[in-house]
Amino acid sequence: MKHMCICAYEAYVQMCICAYVHLKHMCICAYEAYEAYEAAHRMWHMLAYEAFARMCI
């Protein structure tokens, strides 16, 4: 488990398995997890936009 780390996302905290980058000490999320995050993130933005649009009307 040495080479595993946890990523935190800005909109909400979502755990994912990351590949450890030795030199940069950064996380790169696995492609499948990233795709799932992107889909959820787009949905979150769509819902937030709809709520905002309703408030502004």
PDB file of N, CA, C and O in Angstrom:
ATOM      1  N   MET A   1       0.815  -1.216   0.000  1.00  0.00           N
ATOM      2  CA  MET A   1       0.000   0.000   0.000  1.00  0.00           C
ATOM      3  C   MET A   1       0.852   1.271   0.000  1.00  0.00           C
ATOM      4  O   MET A   1       0.311   2.375   0.060  1.00  0.00           O
ATOM      5  N   LYS A   2       2.151   1.128  -0.065  1.00  0.00           N
ATOM      6  CA  LYS A   2       3.039   2.295  -0.057  1.00  0.00           C
ATOM      7  C   LYS A   2       2.735   3.259  -1.196  1.00  0.00           C
ATOM      8  O   LYS A   2       2.797   4.478  -1.030  1.00  0.00           O
ATOM      9  N   HIS A   3       2.408   2.701  -2.346  1.00  0.00           N
ATOM     10  CA  HIS A   3       2.300   3.532  -3.541  1.00  0.00           C
ATOM     11  C   HIS A   3       0.864   3.950  -3.821  1.00  0.00           C
ATOM     12  O   HIS A   3       0.513   4.254  -4.960  1.00  0.00           O
ATOM     13  N   MET A   4       0.027   3.964  -2.772  1.00  0.00           N
ATOM     14  CA  MET A   4      -1.351   4.415  -2.929  1.00  0.00           C
ATOM     15  C   MET A   4      -1.516   5.726  -2.177  1.00  0.00           C
ATOM     16  O   MET A   4      -0.869   5.941  -1.152  1.00  0.00           O
ATOM     17  N   CYS A   5      -2.360   6.585  -2.669  1.00  0.00           N
ATOM     18  CA  CYS A   5      -2.675   7.813  -1.955  1.00  0.00           C
ATOM     19  C   CYS A   5      -4.105   8.213  -2.270  1.00  0.00           C
ATOM     20  O   CYS A   5      -4.753   7.619  -3.133  1.00  0.00           O
ATOM     21  N   ILE A   6      -4.588   9.214  -1.570  1.00  0.00           N
ATOM     22  CA  ILE A   6      -5.989   9.607  -1.684  1.00  0.00           C
ATOM     23  C   ILE A   6      -6.099  11.001  -2.295  1.00  0.00           C
ATOM     24  O   ILE A   6      -5.385  11.918  -1.890  1.00  0.00           O
ATOM     25  N   CYS A   7      -6.974  11.156  -3.248  1.00  0.00           N
ATOM     26  CA  CYS A   7      -7.230  12.462  -3.854  1.00  0.00           C
ATOM     27  C   CYS A   7      -8.483  13.061  -3.243  1.00  0.00           C
ATOM     28  O   CYS A   7      -9.426  12.341  -2.914  1.00  0.00           O
ATOM     29  N   ALA A   8      -8.494  14.361  -3.092  1.00  0.00           N
ATOM     30  CA  ALA A   8      -9.700  15.063  -2.655  1.00  0.00           C
ATOM     31  C   ALA A   8     -10.121  16.011  -3.767  1.00  0.00           C
ATOM     32  O   ALA A   8      -9.289  16.729  -4.321  1.00  0.00           O
ATOM     33  N   TYR A   9     -11.408  16.017  -4.097  1.00  0.00           N
ATOM     34  CA  TYR A   9     -11.903  16.892  -5.157  1.00  0.00           C
ATOM     35  C   TYR A   9     -12.508  18.155  -4.573  1.00  0.00           C
ATOM     36  O   TYR A   9     -12.941  18.164  -3.421  1.00  0.00           O
ATOM     37  N   GLU A  10     -12.540  19.210  -5.351  1.00  0.00           N
ATOM     38  CA  GLU A  10     -12.960  20.520  -4.870  1.00  0.00           C
ATOM     39  C   GLU A  10     -14.449  20.581  -4.530  1.00  0.00           C
ATOM     40  O   GLU A  10     -14.805  21.098  -3.471  1.00  0.00           O
ATOM     41  N   ALA A  11     -15.318  20.078  -5.382  1.00  0.00           N
ATOM     42  CA  ALA A  11     -16.756  20.205  -5.165  1.00  0.00           C
ATOM     43  C   ALA A  11     -17.208  19.396  -3.950  1.00  0.00           C
ATOM     44  O   ALA A  11     -18.039  19.863  -3.171  1.00  0.00           O
ATOM     45  N   TYR A  12     -16.683  18.218  -3.788  1.00  0.00           N
ATOM     46  CA  TYR A  12     -16.972  17.372  -2.643  1.00  0.00           C
ATOM     47  C   TYR A  12     -15.814  16.397  -2.525  1.00  0.00           C
ATOM     48  O   TYR A  12     -15.049  16.214  -3.472  1.00  0.00           O
ATOM     49  N   VAL A  13     -15.689  15.781  -1.381  1.00  0.00           N
ATOM     50  CA  VAL A  13     -14.578  14.857  -1.185  1.00  0.00           C
ATOM     51  C   VAL A  13     -14.992  13.491  -1.709  1.00  0.00           C
ATOM     52  O   VAL A  13     -16.004  12.927  -1.294  1.00  0.00           O
ATOM     53  N   GLN A  14     -14.198  12.979  -2.619  1.00  0.00           N
ATOM     54  CA  GLN A  14     -14.477  11.660  -3.179  1.00  0.00           C
ATOM     55  C   GLN A  14     -13.182  10.864  -3.149  1.00  0.00           C
ATOM     56  O   GLN A  14     -12.158  11.321  -3.656  1.00  0.00           O
ATOM     57  N   MET A  15     -13.223   9.692  -2.565  1.00  0.00           N
ATOM     58  CA  MET A  15     -12.017   8.880  -2.459  1.00  0.00           C
ATOM     59  C   MET A  15     -11.792   8.116  -3.750  1.00  0.00           C
ATOM     60  O   MET A  15     -12.736   7.640  -4.381  1.00  0.00           O
ATOM     61  N   CYS A  16     -10.533   8.006  -4.133  1.00  0.00           N
ATOM     62  CA  CYS A  16     -10.203   7.173  -5.286  1.00  0.00           C
ATOM     63  C   CYS A  16      -8.803   6.621  -5.117  1.00  0.00           C
ATOM     64  O   CYS A  16      -7.980   7.205  -4.412  1.00  0.00           O
ATOM     65  N   ILE A  17      -8.540   5.532  -5.743  1.00  0.00           N
ATOM     66  CA  ILE A  17      -7.206   4.947  -5.732  1.00  0.00           C
ATOM     67  C   ILE A  17      -6.361   5.718  -6.736  1.00  0.00           C
ATOM     68  O   ILE A  17      -6.776   5.930  -7.875  1.00  0.00           O
ATOM     69  N   CYS A  18      -5.187   6.130  -6.313  1.00  0.00           N
ATOM     70  CA  CYS A  18      -4.332   6.919  -7.185  1.00  0.00           C
ATOM     71  C   CYS A  18      -3.026   6.197  -7.458  1.00  0.00           C
ATOM     72  O   CYS A  18      -2.571   5.375  -6.662  1.00  0.00           O
ATOM     73  N   ALA A  19      -2.436   6.518  -8.588  1.00  0.00           N
ATOM     74  CA  ALA A  19      -1.105   6.017  -8.901  1.00  0.00           C
ATOM     75  C   ALA A  19      -0.109   7.041  -8.385  1.00  0.00           C
ATOM     76  O   ALA A  19      -0.248   8.230  -8.673  1.00  0.00           O
ATOM     77  N   TYR A  20       0.875   6.614  -7.642  1.00  0.00           N
ATOM     78  CA  TYR A  20       1.834   7.529  -7.043  1.00  0.00           C
ATOM     79  C   TYR A  20       2.912   7.912  -8.046  1.00  0.00           C
ATOM     80  O   TYR A  20       3.474   7.052  -8.724  1.00  0.00           O
ATOM     81  N   VAL A  21       3.196   9.201  -8.137  1.00  0.00           N
ATOM     82  CA  VAL A  21       4.253   9.686  -9.010  1.00  0.00           C
ATOM     83  C   VAL A  21       5.464   9.976  -8.141  1.00  0.00           C
ATOM     84  O   VAL A  21       5.440  10.885  -7.311  1.00  0.00           O
ATOM     85  N   HIS A  22       6.520   9.204  -8.333  1.00  0.00           N
ATOM     86  CA  HIS A  22       7.663   9.231  -7.421  1.00  0.00           C
ATOM     87  C   HIS A  22       8.328  10.599  -7.308  1.00  0.00           C
ATOM     88  O   HIS A  22       8.552  11.088  -6.201  1.00  0.00           O
ATOM     89  N   LEU A  23       8.642  11.212  -8.432  1.00  0.00           N
ATOM     90  CA  LEU A  23       9.450  12.431  -8.392  1.00  0.00           C
ATOM     91  C   LEU A  23       8.648  13.655  -7.980  1.00  0.00           C
ATOM     92  O   LEU A  23       9.150  14.516  -7.257  1.00  0.00           O
ATOM     93  N   LYS A  24       7.413  13.736  -8.435  1.00  0.00           N
ATOM     94  CA  LYS A  24       6.637  14.949  -8.218  1.00  0.00           C
ATOM     95  C   LYS A  24       5.810  14.899  -6.942  1.00  0.00           C
ATOM     96  O   LYS A  24       5.293  15.929  -6.507  1.00  0.00           O
ATOM     97  N   HIS A  25       5.673  13.724  -6.333  1.00  0.00           N
ATOM     98  CA  HIS A  25       4.851  13.566  -5.133  1.00  0.00           C
ATOM     99  C   HIS A  25       3.426  14.064  -5.370  1.00  0.00           C
ATOM    100  O   HIS A  25       2.844  14.755  -4.534  1.00  0.00           O
ATOM    101  N   MET A  26       2.885  13.696  -6.522  1.00  0.00           N
ATOM    102  CA  MET A  26       1.520  14.078  -6.863  1.00  0.00           C
ATOM    103  C   MET A  26       0.676  12.841  -7.080  1.00  0.00           C
ATOM    104  O   MET A  26       1.191  11.746  -7.307  1.00  0.00           O
ATOM    105  N   CYS A  27      -0.641  13.039  -7.006  1.00  0.00           N
ATOM    106  CA  CYS A  27      -1.573  11.939  -7.283  1.00  0.00           C
ATOM    107  C   CYS A  27      -2.104  12.067  -8.705  1.00  0.00           C
ATOM    108  O   CYS A  27      -2.437  13.162  -9.158  1.00  0.00           O
ATOM    109  N   ILE A  28      -2.178  10.966  -9.385  1.00  0.00           N
ATOM    110  CA  ILE A  28      -2.899  10.916 -10.647  1.00  0.00           C
ATOM    111  C   ILE A  28      -3.937   9.805 -10.507  1.00  0.00           C
ATOM    112  O   ILE A  28      -3.601   8.636 -10.317  1.00  0.00           O
ATOM    113  N   CYS A  29      -5.187  10.193 -10.605  1.00  0.00           N
ATOM    114  CA  CYS A  29      -6.253   9.219 -10.411  1.00  0.00           C
ATOM    115  C   CYS A  29      -6.313   8.244 -11.580  1.00  0.00           C
ATOM    116  O   CYS A  29      -6.013   8.591 -12.723  1.00  0.00           O
ATOM    117  N   ALA A  30      -6.701   7.033 -11.267  1.00  0.00           N
ATOM    118  CA  ALA A  30      -6.889   6.024 -12.299  1.00  0.00           C
ATOM    119  C   ALA A  30      -7.928   6.517 -13.297  1.00  0.00           C
ATOM    120  O   ALA A  30      -8.869   7.216 -12.920  1.00  0.00           O
ATOM    121  N   TYR A  31      -7.768   6.167 -14.538  1.00  0.00           N
ATOM    122  CA  TYR A  31      -8.616   6.675 -15.617  1.00  0.00           C
ATOM    123  C   TYR A  31     -10.095   6.401 -15.367  1.00  0.00           C
ATOM    124  O   TYR A  31     -10.934   7.271 -15.603  1.00  0.00           O
ATOM    125  N   GLU A  32     -10.420   5.206 -14.893  1.00  0.00           N
ATOM    126  CA  GLU A  32     -11.815   4.851 -14.647  1.00  0.00           C
ATOM    127  C   GLU A  32     -12.412   5.742 -13.565  1.00  0.00           C
ATOM    128  O   GLU A  32     -13.539   6.217 -13.707  1.00  0.00           O
ATOM    129  N   ALA A  33     -11.672   5.971 -12.492  1.00  0.00           N
ATOM    130  CA  ALA A  33     -12.148   6.823 -11.414  1.00  0.00           C
ATOM    131  C   ALA A  33     -12.308   8.260 -11.910  1.00  0.00           C
ATOM    132  O   ALA A  33     -13.247   8.959 -11.529  1.00  0.00           O
ATOM    133  N   TYR A  34     -11.383   8.687 -12.758  1.00  0.00           N
ATOM    134  CA  TYR A  34     -11.443  10.042 -13.298  1.00  0.00           C
ATOM    135  C   TYR A  34     -12.672  10.233 -14.182  1.00  0.00           C
ATOM    136  O   TYR A  34     -13.335  11.268 -14.128  1.00  0.00           O
ATOM    137  N   GLU A  35     -12.966   9.217 -14.997  1.00  0.00           N
ATOM    138  CA  GLU A  35     -14.153   9.276 -15.848  1.00  0.00           C
ATOM    139  C   GLU A  35     -15.415   9.371 -15.012  1.00  0.00           C
ATOM    140  O   GLU A  35     -16.315  10.151 -15.323  1.00  0.00           O
ATOM    141  N   ALA A  36     -15.484   8.574 -13.947  1.00  0.00           N
ATOM    142  CA  ALA A  36     -16.648   8.596 -13.070  1.00  0.00           C
ATOM    143  C   ALA A  36     -16.774   9.968 -12.394  1.00  0.00           C
ATOM    144  O   ALA A  36     -17.871  10.509 -12.256  1.00  0.00           O
ATOM    145  N   TYR A  37     -15.633  10.512 -11.979  1.00  0.00           N
ATOM    146  CA  TYR A  37     -15.638  11.833 -11.356  1.00  0.00           C
ATOM    147  C   TYR A  37     -16.112  12.901 -12.337  1.00  0.00           C
ATOM    148  O   TYR A  37     -16.908  13.770 -11.981  1.00  0.00           O
ATOM    149  N   GLU A  38     -15.622  12.833 -13.567  1.00  0.00           N
ATOM    150  CA  GLU A  38     -16.006  13.821 -14.574  1.00  0.00           C
ATOM    151  C   GLU A  38     -17.508  13.795 -14.823  1.00  0.00           C
ATOM    152  O   GLU A  38     -18.139  14.846 -14.932  1.00  0.00           O
ATOM    153  N   ALA A  39     -18.084  12.599 -14.914  1.00  0.00           N
ATOM    154  CA  ALA A  39     -19.528  12.471 -15.139  1.00  0.00           C
ATOM    155  C   ALA A  39     -20.301  13.068 -13.964  1.00  0.00           C
ATOM    156  O   ALA A  39     -21.275  13.795 -14.162  1.00  0.00           O
ATOM    157  N   ALA A  40     -19.864  12.758 -12.736  1.00  0.00           N
ATOM    158  CA  ALA A  40     -20.532  13.286 -11.550  1.00  0.00           C
ATOM    159  C   ALA A  40     -20.367  14.798 -11.469  1.00  0.00           C
ATOM    160  O   ALA A  40     -21.290  15.510 -11.074  1.00  0.00           O
ATOM    161  N   HIS A  41     -19.199  15.280 -11.842  1.00  0.00           N
ATOM    162  CA  HIS A  41     -18.901  16.709 -11.781  1.00  0.00           C
ATOM    163  C   HIS A  41     -19.776  17.482 -12.762  1.00  0.00           C
ATOM    164  O   HIS A  41     -20.296  18.548 -12.431  1.00  0.00           O
ATOM    165  N   ARG A  42     -19.938  16.938 -13.983  1.00  0.00           N
ATOM    166  CA  ARG A  42     -20.802  17.581 -14.977  1.00  0.00           C
ATOM    167  C   ARG A  42     -22.238  17.609 -14.490  1.00  0.00           C
ATOM    168  O   ARG A  42     -22.933  18.612 -14.659  1.00  0.00           O
ATOM    169  N   MET A  43     -22.694  16.509 -13.882  1.00  0.00           N
ATOM    170  CA  MET A  43     -24.058  16.450 -13.370  1.00  0.00           C
ATOM    171  C   MET A  43     -24.245  17.466 -12.251  1.00  0.00           C
ATOM    172  O   MET A  43     -25.270  18.144 -12.180  1.00  0.00           O
ATOM    173  N   TRP A  44     -23.238  17.567 -11.370  1.00  0.00           N
ATOM    174  CA  TRP A  44     -23.291  18.522 -10.264  1.00  0.00           C
ATOM    175  C   TRP A  44     -23.411  19.942 -10.797  1.00  0.00           C
ATOM    176  O   TRP A  44     -24.211  20.728 -10.289  1.00  0.00           O
ATOM    177  N   HIS A  45     -22.623  20.281 -11.819  1.00  0.00           N
ATOM    178  CA  HIS A  45     -22.676  21.616 -12.411  1.00  0.00           C
ATOM    179  C   HIS A  45     -24.027  21.880 -13.057  1.00  0.00           C
ATOM    180  O   HIS A  45     -24.559  22.986 -12.964  1.00  0.00           O
ATOM    181  N   MET A  46     -24.579  20.870 -13.708  1.00  0.00           N
ATOM    182  CA  MET A  46     -25.872  21.018 -14.362  1.00  0.00           C
ATOM    183  C   MET A  46     -26.958  21.292 -13.323  1.00  0.00           C
ATOM    184  O   MET A  46     -27.795  22.175 -13.509  1.00  0.00           O
ATOM    185  N   LEU A  47     -26.938  20.525 -12.221  1.00  0.00           N
ATOM    186  CA  LEU A  47     -27.926  20.716 -11.164  1.00  0.00           C
ATOM    187  C   LEU A  47     -27.761  22.081 -10.505  1.00  0.00           C
ATOM    188  O   LEU A  47     -28.747  22.763 -10.227  1.00  0.00           O
ATOM    189  N   ALA A  48     -26.518  22.476 -10.257  1.00  0.00           N
ATOM    190  CA  ALA A  48     -26.254  23.773  -9.640  1.00  0.00           C
ATOM    191  C   ALA A  48     -26.718  24.900 -10.558  1.00  0.00           C
ATOM    192  O   ALA A  48     -27.286  25.891 -10.099  1.00  0.00           O
ATOM    193  N   TYR A  49     -26.474  24.742 -11.851  1.00  0.00           N
ATOM    194  CA  TYR A  49     -26.879  25.758 -12.822  1.00  0.00           C
ATOM    195  C   TYR A  49     -28.397  25.886 -12.869  1.00  0.00           C
ATOM    196  O   TYR A  49     -28.927  26.996 -12.921  1.00  0.00           O
ATOM    197  N   GLU A  50     -29.105  24.738 -12.852  1.00  0.00           N
ATOM    198  CA  GLU A  50     -30.569  24.754 -12.872  1.00  0.00           C
ATOM    199  C   GLU A  50     -31.121  25.456 -11.635  1.00  0.00           C
ATOM    200  O   GLU A  50     -32.057  26.251 -11.726  1.00  0.00           O
ATOM    201  N   ALA A  51     -30.529  25.153 -10.473  1.00  0.00           N
ATOM    202  CA  ALA A  51     -30.968  25.778  -9.228  1.00  0.00           C
ATOM    203  C   ALA A  51     -30.729  27.288  -9.282  1.00  0.00           C
ATOM    204  O   ALA A  51     -31.574  28.074  -8.854  1.00  0.00           O
ATOM    205  N   PHE A  52     -29.574  27.682  -9.809  1.00  0.00           N
ATOM    206  CA  PHE A  52     -29.218  29.092  -9.932  1.00  0.00           C
ATOM    207  C   PHE A  52     -30.179  29.798 -10.891  1.00  0.00           C
ATOM    208  O   PHE A  52     -30.631  30.911 -10.623  1.00  0.00           O
ATOM    209  N   ALA A  53     -30.487  29.134 -12.014  1.00  0.00           N
ATOM    210  CA  ALA A  53     -31.398  29.710 -13.006  1.00  0.00           C
ATOM    211  C   ALA A  53     -32.783  29.911 -12.390  1.00  0.00           C
ATOM    212  O   ALA A  53     -33.437  30.920 -12.656  1.00  0.00           O
ATOM    213  N   ARG A  54     -33.232  28.960 -11.571  1.00  0.00           N
ATOM    214  CA  ARG A  54     -34.536  29.086 -10.925  1.00  0.00           C
ATOM    215  C   ARG A  54     -34.543  30.264  -9.943  1.00  0.00           C
ATOM    216  O   ARG A  54     -35.544  30.972  -9.828  1.00  0.00           O
ATOM    217  N   MET A  55     -33.438  30.470  -9.245  1.00  0.00           N
ATOM    218  CA  MET A  55     -33.347  31.564  -8.292  1.00  0.00           C
ATOM    219  C   MET A  55     -33.405  32.913  -9.003  1.00  0.00           C
ATOM    220  O   MET A  55     -33.963  33.879  -8.481  1.00  0.00           O
ATOM    221  N   CYS A  56     -32.829  32.966 -10.187  1.00  0.00           N
ATOM    222  CA  CYS A  56     -32.693  34.244 -10.880  1.00  0.00           C
ATOM    223  C   CYS A  56     -33.940  34.642 -11.657  1.00  0.00           C
ATOM    224  O   CYS A  56     -34.090  35.801 -12.042  1.00  0.00           O
ATOM    225  N   ILE A  57     -34.822  33.698 -11.887  1.00  0.00           N
ATOM    226  CA  ILE A  57     -36.024  34.015 -12.683  1.00  0.00           C
ATOM    227  C   ILE A  57     -37.020  34.788 -11.820  1.00  0.00           C
ATOM    228  O   ILE A  57     -38.096  35.152 -12.294  1.00  0.00           O
TER     229      ILE A  57
END
